[in-house]
Amino acid sequence: MSTRTESAPTPAGEARITWHPAPARKARLVLALGHGAGGGIEARDLQALAAALPAHGVTVALVEQPWRVAGKKVAAAPKVLDEGWRALWPALAAPGRPVVAGGRSAGARVACRTAAELGAAGVLALAFPLHPPGRPEKSRADELLGAGRPTLVVQGGRDPFGRPAEFPAPGGGEDPYELVEVAFGDHGFAVPKKADLTQEEALAVITGAVAGWLGRLPV
């Protein structure tokens, strides 16, 4: 199905949603994905999910924060990002399906911080920035563990913002998170040419893991 783009007002300015709809007869939920602080919705993982998931009954909504729509090079403060995401939620819920909040890097943090209050069906955290590079003592694990919703983390094996082994054990609890490693992937899930898997195979790991997890969500 063809994509469509809509603008939406937020307290920080105009945001933009690009919809990749699932076929009407199959649509079961919406996956809303925000981008990171260093790029937009053209990120390889976001584009791969937008291409693959509609066939699984998942409408993908790629969200561009106001600072990005305005052409600025520096991301807004976390509080402003959260405000923009909250303002967009009614539009994301408009199709009448459960909404899974997600994003990559800074977008994953926004999803984690707001999921419970917005009533998200789950959280997808792509390349979650567990800590600044080289600063493991500056952990953001509390944001991830406090999401309050079933959560899937997809992390590159050589991500300087947090390798899979650095994450806290998923453990139990009412809403434990799951973690999938993309071997050899960096923060953008790029893999070296000499790696044991190709870039296409790395993206297939992401889309397969996310599709399987979404299929298990009780929505």
C-alpha positions in Angstrom: 0.0 0.0 0.0 1.1 3.6 -0.6 2.5 5.7 2.2 1.0 9.0 3.3 2.4 11.9 5.3 0.6 14.2 7.7 1.6 17.2 9.7 0.7 17.5 13.4 1.0 20.4 15.8 2.9 20.1 19.0 4.0 22.6 21.7 7.5 22.6 20.1 6.2 23.2 16.5 5.0 21.1 13.7 5.9 17.4 13.6 5.4 15.0 10.8 4.1 11.4 10.6 4.8 9.1 7.6 2.4 6.2 7.5 3.2 2.8 6.1 -0.2 1.1 6.4 -0.9 -2.5 6.8 -3.7 -4.0 4.5 -7.0 -3.1 6.2 -8.1 -6.8 6.4 -4.9 -7.6 8.3 -4.2 -4.5 10.4 -3.9 -5.4 14.1 -1.7 -2.7 15.6 0.3 0.5 15.0 4.1 0.7 15.6 5.1 4.3 16.2 8.8 4.9 15.7 10.8 8.0 16.6 14.3 8.8 15.2 17.5 9.5 17.1 19.3 12.7 17.9 21.8 12.4 15.1 19.5 11.5 12.2 15.9 11.1 10.9 13.5 8.5 9.7 15.9 7.6 6.9 17.8 5.4 9.4 18.3 1.9 8.0 16.5 0.1 10.8 13.4 2.3 10.7 13.2 2.0 6.9 13.6 -1.8 7.1 10.8 -2.1 9.6 8.5 0.2 7.7 9.0 -2.0 4.6 8.7 -5.4 6.3 6.0 -5.1 9.0 2.8 -4.1 7.1 2.7 -7.6 5.6 2.5 -8.8 9.2 -0.5 -6.6 10.0 1.5 -3.8 11.6 1.0 -0.2 10.4 4.2 1.6 10.9 4.2 5.3 11.7 7.6 7.1 11.3 7.6 10.2 13.5 9.7 13.2 12.8 10.1 15.5 15.8 9.6 19.3 15.3 13.3 20.1 15.5 14.0 17.8 12.6 11.0 19.1 10.5 12.4 22.6 11.1 15.7 21.6 9.7 17.7 22.1 12.9 20.9 20.1 13.4 20.7 19.8 17.2 18.0 17.8 18.9 15.7 19.4 21.4 16.0 18.7 25.1 14.5 15.5 26.5 11.6 17.3 28.1 10.7 18.9 24.8 11.0 15.6 22.9 8.6 14.0 25.4 6.1 16.9 25.0 6.1 16.5 21.3 5.6 12.8 21.5 2.6 13.2 23.9 1.0 15.7 21.6 1.3 13.3 18.7 -0.3 10.4 20.5 -3.9 11.1 19.5 -2.9 11.1 15.8 -1.0 7.8 16.3 -4.0 6.2 18.0 -6.5 7.5 15.4 -6.5 4.3 13.3 -8.3 2.7 16.2 -5.6 0.0 16.9 -3.4 -0.6 19.9 -0.2 1.5 19.6 3.3 0.2 20.4 5.7 3.1 21.2 9.1 2.8 19.8 12.2 4.5 18.3 15.9 4.3 17.9 18.4 5.8 20.3 17.0 9.1 21.7 13.6 8.1 20.2 13.8 4.9 22.3 14.3 6.9 25.4 11.3 9.0 24.7 9.2 5.9 24.2 10.3 4.4 27.5 9.7 7.6 29.4 6.2 8.1 28.2 4.8 4.6 27.4 3.0 3.9 30.7 1.2 7.3 30.9 0.1 7.1 27.2 -1.2 3.6 27.5 1.2 2.1 24.9 0.7 -1.6 24.2 4.5 -2.1 24.4 7.8 -0.5 23.8 10.4 -1.2 21.0 13.8 0.2 21.9 16.2 0.1 18.9 19.9 0.9 19.7 18.9 2.1 23.2 21.7 4.5 24.4 22.3 2.8 27.8 25.1 5.3 28.5 27.2 7.9 26.6 30.2 6.3 24.8 33.0 5.6 27.3 30.8 6.6 30.2 29.2 3.5 31.6 28.7 5.1 35.0 26.2 7.5 33.4 23.6 4.7 33.0 20.1 5.2 31.7 18.9 1.8 32.7 16.3 3.3 34.9 14.5 4.6 31.9 14.4 1.2 30.3 13.4 -0.7 33.4 10.8 1.9 34.2 8.9 1.7 30.9 6.1 -0.2 32.6 5.2 -2.1 29.4 6.4 -5.2 27.7 9.6 -4.1 26.0 11.9 -5.4 23.3 15.5 -4.0 23.0 17.4 -4.6 19.8 21.0 -3.8 20.2 24.1 -3.9 18.1 26.9 -6.2 19.3 29.5 -3.4 19.1 27.3 -0.4 20.0 29.5 2.1 21.9 26.3 3.4 23.6 25.9 0.1 25.3 26.8 -3.4 24.2 24.3 -6.2 25.0 26.4 -7.6 27.8 26.3 -4.3 29.6 22.5 -4.3 30.0 20.9 -5.4 33.3 19.5 -8.9 33.3 15.9 -8.9 32.0 14.8 -10.7 35.1 11.1 -11.2 36.0 8.5 -8.7 37.0 5.2 -7.8 35.5 6.6 -6.4 32.4 10.1 -7.8 31.8 12.0 -6.7 28.8 13.6 -8.9 26.1 16.9 -8.2 24.4 18.0 -9.3 20.9 21.6 -8.8 19.7 22.5 -7.9 16.2 26.0 -9.3 15.9 28.7 -6.9 14.8 26.2 -4.0 14.6 27.2 -0.5 15.6 24.8 2.1 17.0 23.3 2.4 13.5 23.3 -1.4 13.0 26.0 -1.1 10.3 28.1 -4.2 10.1 31.7 -4.3 8.8 32.2 -5.8 5.4 34.4 -8.6 6.9 31.7 -9.6 9.4 30.1 -13.1 9.3 26.8 -11.6 8.2 25.9 -9.1 5.5 24.1 -5.8 6.1 20.9 -7.3 4.6 21.2 -10.3 7.0 21.6 -7.9 9.9 18.5 -6.0 9.0 16.6 -9.3 8.6 17.6 -10.1 12.2 15.9 -6.9 13.3 12.8 -7.2 11.2 12.4 -10.9 12.1 12.8 -10.3 15.8 10.4 -7.4 15.9 7.8 -9.1 13.8 7.9 -12.1 16.1 7.7 -10.1 19.3 4.8 -8.0 18.0 3.0 -11.2 17.1 3.3 -12.4 20.7 2.0 -9.2 22.3 -1.4 -9.7 23.9 -3.3 -7.0 22.0 
